[in-house]
């Protein structure tokens, strides 16, 4: 099965990503921005998604790196 980042996928996965980011950041506005950055990064690197994990796991790993970068700033 080929993973896609269509509107249905975004609608399905976004709440989970928001919960993950909100718990780690503590600010809803910053969490929302980081989730948006995650989607942008995923779109630009979708060709590199090899399917060795689920799409949700892959997106969460991108978000985790965005959160770490945020804390470093």
VMD Tcl script that builds the backbone (N, CA, C; Angstrom):
set m [mol new atoms 219]
animate dup $m
set s [atomselect $m all]
$s set {name element resname resid chain x y z} {
  {N N UNK 1 A 0.834 -1.187 0.000}
  {CA C UNK 1 A 0.000 0.000 0.000}
  {C C UNK 1 A 0.876 1.248 0.000}
  {N N UNK 2 A 0.579 2.169 -0.877}
  {CA C UNK 2 A 1.356 3.402 -0.991}
  {C C UNK 2 A 0.752 4.453 -0.063}
  {N N UNK 3 A 1.594 5.048 0.764}
  {CA C UNK 3 A 1.137 6.089 1.678}
  {C C UNK 3 A 0.998 7.405 0.918}
  {N N UNK 4 A -0.062 8.126 1.238}
  {CA C UNK 4 A -0.278 9.430 0.623}
  {C C UNK 4 A -0.589 10.464 1.696}
  {N N UNK 5 A -0.293 11.687 1.367}
  {CA C UNK 5 A -0.607 12.782 2.282}
  {C C UNK 5 A -1.784 13.572 1.720}
  {N N UNK 6 A -2.917 12.914 1.621}
  {CA C UNK 6 A -4.114 13.582 1.129}
  {C C UNK 6 A -4.885 14.194 2.303}
  {N N UNK 7 A -5.960 14.880 1.996}
  {CA C UNK 7 A -6.743 15.568 3.022}
  {C C UNK 7 A -7.275 14.605 4.083}
  {N N UNK 8 A -7.673 13.417 3.678}
  {CA C UNK 8 A -8.189 12.438 4.639}
  {C C UNK 8 A -7.107 11.994 5.621}
  {N N UNK 9 A -5.909 11.775 5.113}
  {CA C UNK 9 A -4.788 11.372 5.976}
  {C C UNK 9 A -4.447 12.483 6.954}
  {N N UNK 10 A -4.400 13.701 6.454}
  {CA C UNK 10 A -4.085 14.844 7.312}
  {C C UNK 10 A -5.136 14.987 8.407}
  {N N UNK 11 A -6.388 14.857 8.043}
  {CA C UNK 11 A -7.477 14.970 9.019}
  {C C UNK 11 A -7.415 13.846 10.053}
  {N N UNK 12 A -7.014 12.681 9.638}
  {CA C UNK 12 A -6.944 11.525 10.526}
  {C C UNK 12 A -5.767 11.613 11.503}
  {N N UNK 13 A -4.620 12.056 11.031}
  {CA C UNK 13 A -3.391 12.009 11.827}
  {C C UNK 13 A -3.141 13.301 12.615}
  {N N UNK 14 A -3.632 14.430 12.143}
  {CA C UNK 14 A -3.358 15.711 12.806}
  {C C UNK 14 A -3.708 15.745 14.293}
  {N N UNK 15 A -4.866 15.242 14.714}
  {CA C UNK 15 A -5.164 15.290 16.158}
  {C C UNK 15 A -4.118 14.563 17.012}
  {N N UNK 16 A -3.635 13.444 16.526}
  {CA C UNK 16 A -2.613 12.695 17.260}
  {C C UNK 16 A -1.307 13.483 17.338}
  {N N UNK 17 A -0.927 14.098 16.234}
  {CA C UNK 17 A 0.290 14.913 16.227}
  {C C UNK 17 A 0.141 16.120 17.150}
  {N N UNK 18 A -1.044 16.721 17.152}
  {CA C UNK 18 A -1.276 17.869 18.038}
  {C C UNK 18 A -1.176 17.466 19.508}
  {N N UNK 19 A -1.748 16.324 19.862}
  {CA C UNK 19 A -1.651 15.855 21.252}
  {C C UNK 19 A -0.190 15.630 21.630}
  {N N UNK 20 A 0.556 14.988 20.745}
  {CA C UNK 20 A 1.966 14.702 20.999}
  {C C UNK 20 A 2.736 16.003 21.227}
  {N N UNK 21 A 2.548 16.958 20.324}
  {CA C UNK 21 A 3.279 18.228 20.432}
  {C C UNK 21 A 2.825 19.029 21.646}
  {N N UNK 22 A 1.542 19.081 21.897}
  {CA C UNK 22 A 1.023 19.864 23.026}
  {C C UNK 22 A 1.558 19.369 24.354}
  {N N UNK 23 A 1.650 18.062 24.499}
  {CA C UNK 23 A 2.174 17.500 25.753}
  {C C UNK 23 A 3.642 17.861 25.954}
  {N N UNK 24 A 4.379 17.954 24.893}
  {CA C UNK 24 A 5.809 18.211 25.012}
  {C C UNK 24 A 6.163 19.690 25.020}
  {N N UNK 25 A 5.310 20.513 24.454}
  {CA C UNK 25 A 5.586 21.945 24.359}
  {C C UNK 25 A 4.851 22.727 25.445}
  {N N UNK 26 A 3.585 22.382 25.682}
  {CA C UNK 26 A 2.818 23.074 26.704}
  {C C UNK 26 A 2.094 24.315 26.215}
  {N N UNK 27 A 2.291 24.663 24.963}
  {CA C UNK 27 A 1.610 25.824 24.370}
  {C C UNK 27 A 0.942 25.388 23.076}
  {N N UNK 28 A -0.357 25.561 23.034}
  {CA C UNK 28 A -1.151 25.111 21.882}
  {C C UNK 28 A -0.723 25.800 20.586}
  {N N UNK 29 A -0.435 27.100 20.655}
  {CA C UNK 29 A -0.070 27.839 19.440}
  {C C UNK 29 A 1.256 27.355 18.867}
  {N N UNK 30 A 2.221 27.108 19.722}
  {CA C UNK 30 A 3.527 26.619 19.267}
  {C C UNK 30 A 3.390 25.183 18.759}
  {N N UNK 31 A 2.615 24.384 19.455}
  {CA C UNK 31 A 2.383 23.000 19.023}
  {C C UNK 31 A 1.767 22.992 17.623}
  {N N UNK 32 A 0.791 23.856 17.392}
  {CA C UNK 32 A 0.144 23.941 16.081}
  {C C UNK 32 A 1.166 24.303 15.005}
  {N N UNK 33 A 2.019 25.273 15.288}
  {CA C UNK 33 A 3.052 25.675 14.321}
  {C C UNK 33 A 3.994 24.515 14.008}
  {N N UNK 34 A 4.381 23.769 15.027}
  {CA C UNK 34 A 5.296 22.645 14.818}
  {C C UNK 34 A 4.640 21.528 14.015}
  {N N UNK 35 A 3.360 21.302 14.232}
  {CA C UNK 35 A 2.645 20.299 13.438}
  {C C UNK 35 A 2.584 20.756 11.981}
  {N N UNK 36 A 2.339 22.037 11.749}
  {CA C UNK 36 A 2.316 22.554 10.380}
  {C C UNK 36 A 3.689 22.395 9.716}
  {N N UNK 37 A 4.747 22.679 10.462}
  {CA C UNK 37 A 6.097 22.475 9.938}
  {C C UNK 37 A 6.342 21.003 9.608}
  {N N UNK 38 A 5.779 20.128 10.426}
  {CA C UNK 38 A 5.899 18.687 10.185}
  {C C UNK 38 A 5.263 18.315 8.862}
  {N N UNK 39 A 4.055 18.822 8.605}
  {CA C UNK 39 A 3.375 18.518 7.339}
  {C C UNK 39 A 4.176 19.035 6.152}
  {N N UNK 40 A 4.731 20.237 6.278}
  {CA C UNK 40 A 5.542 20.787 5.179}
  {C C UNK 40 A 6.773 19.921 4.924}
  {N N UNK 41 A 7.433 19.509 5.989}
  {CA C UNK 41 A 8.614 18.656 5.842}
  {C C UNK 41 A 8.236 17.311 5.227}
  {N N UNK 42 A 7.101 16.780 5.641}
  {CA C UNK 42 A 6.663 15.478 5.120}
  {C C UNK 42 A 6.351 15.560 3.634}
  {N N UNK 43 A 5.690 16.623 3.229}
  {CA C UNK 43 A 5.365 16.786 1.809}
  {C C UNK 43 A 6.641 16.864 0.979}
  {N N UNK 44 A 7.611 17.609 1.466}
  {CA C UNK 44 A 8.842 17.772 0.686}
  {C C UNK 44 A 9.719 16.527 0.679}
  {N N UNK 45 A 9.521 15.625 1.634}
  {CA C UNK 45 A 10.361 14.421 1.669}
  {C C UNK 45 A 9.555 13.132 1.526}
  {N N UNK 46 A 8.353 13.227 1.042}
  {CA C UNK 46 A 7.493 12.046 0.901}
  {C C UNK 46 A 8.136 10.967 0.031}
  {N N UNK 47 A 8.895 11.364 -0.960}
  {CA C UNK 47 A 9.543 10.391 -1.845}
  {C C UNK 47 A 10.542 9.515 -1.084}
  {N N UNK 48 A 11.056 10.018 0.030}
  {CA C UNK 48 A 12.028 9.238 0.798}
  {C C UNK 48 A 11.368 8.303 1.812}
  {N N UNK 49 A 10.045 8.383 1.958}
  {CA C UNK 49 A 9.345 7.488 2.880}
  {C C UNK 49 A 9.370 6.086 2.293}
  {N N UNK 50 A 10.092 5.201 2.962}
  {CA C UNK 50 A 10.305 3.856 2.437}
  {C C UNK 50 A 9.238 2.861 2.885}
  {N N UNK 51 A 8.395 3.252 3.819}
  {CA C UNK 51 A 7.355 2.342 4.278}
  {C C UNK 51 A 7.830 1.306 5.276}
  {N N UNK 52 A 9.012 1.503 5.860}
  {CA C UNK 52 A 9.502 0.556 6.870}
  {C C UNK 52 A 8.779 0.742 8.203}
  {N N UNK 53 A 8.067 1.846 8.337}
  {CA C UNK 53 A 7.235 2.099 9.510}
  {C C UNK 53 A 5.886 2.596 8.998}
  {N N UNK 54 A 4.971 2.795 9.906}
  {CA C UNK 54 A 3.694 3.355 9.473}
  {C C UNK 54 A 3.889 4.837 9.164}
  {N N UNK 55 A 2.997 5.388 8.395}
  {CA C UNK 55 A 3.066 6.806 8.062}
  {C C UNK 55 A 2.979 7.645 9.334}
  {N N UNK 56 A 2.116 7.255 10.251}
  {CA C UNK 56 A 1.969 7.991 11.511}
  {C C UNK 56 A 3.266 7.986 12.317}
  {N N UNK 57 A 3.944 6.859 12.360}
  {CA C UNK 57 A 5.224 6.771 13.072}
  {C C UNK 57 A 6.254 7.667 12.419}
  {N N UNK 58 A 6.301 7.656 11.106}
  {CA C UNK 58 A 7.237 8.503 10.359}
  {C C UNK 58 A 6.966 9.981 10.631}
  {N N UNK 59 A 5.695 10.371 10.598}
  {CA C UNK 59 A 5.328 11.761 10.860}
  {C C UNK 59 A 5.659 12.164 12.291}
  {N N UNK 60 A 5.432 11.261 13.227}
  {CA C UNK 60 A 5.759 11.547 14.622}
  {C C UNK 60 A 7.260 11.729 14.803}
  {N N UNK 61 A 8.056 10.982 14.084}
  {CA C UNK 61 A 9.515 11.151 14.196}
  {C C UNK 61 A 9.948 12.497 13.618}
  {N N UNK 62 A 9.303 12.933 12.559}
  {CA C UNK 62 A 9.591 14.268 12.018}
  {C C UNK 62 A 9.212 15.320 13.055}
  {N N UNK 63 A 8.032 15.180 13.638}
  {CA C UNK 63 A 7.569 16.127 14.656}
  {C C UNK 63 A 8.507 16.140 15.851}
  {N N UNK 64 A 8.953 14.977 16.272}
  {CA C UNK 64 A 9.884 14.904 17.411}
  {C C UNK 64 A 11.140 15.723 17.135}
  {N N UNK 65 A 11.667 15.631 15.919}
  {CA C UNK 65 A 12.853 16.422 15.553}
  {C C UNK 65 A 12.529 17.913 15.526}
  {N N UNK 66 A 11.336 18.281 15.086}
  {CA C UNK 66 A 10.916 19.686 15.090}
  {C C UNK 66 A 10.843 20.215 16.523}
  {N N UNK 67 A 10.352 19.386 17.433}
  {CA C UNK 67 A 10.261 19.786 18.840}
  {C C UNK 67 A 11.659 19.972 19.424}
  {N N UNK 68 A 12.566 19.071 19.133}
  {CA C UNK 68 A 13.943 19.193 19.623}
  {C C UNK 68 A 14.567 20.480 19.078}
  {N N UNK 69 A 14.376 20.743 17.802}
  {CA C UNK 69 A 14.895 21.991 17.213}
  {C C UNK 69 A 14.296 23.214 17.895}
  {N N UNK 70 A 13.026 23.147 18.215}
  {CA C UNK 70 A 12.360 24.263 18.892}
  {C C UNK 70 A 13.012 24.510 20.253}
  {N N UNK 71 A 13.274 23.461 21.000}
  {CA C UNK 71 A 13.898 23.607 22.315}
  {C C UNK 71 A 15.316 24.139 22.223}
  {N N UNK 72 A 15.995 23.805 21.148}
  {CA C UNK 72 A 17.375 24.301 20.960}
  {C C UNK 72 A 17.410 25.791 20.676}
  {N N UNK 73 A 16.358 26.309 20.055}
  {CA C UNK 73 A 16.302 27.754 19.743}
  {C C UNK 73 A 16.102 28.492 20.995}
}
mol reanalyze $m
mol bondsrecalc $m
mol representation Tube
mol addrep $m
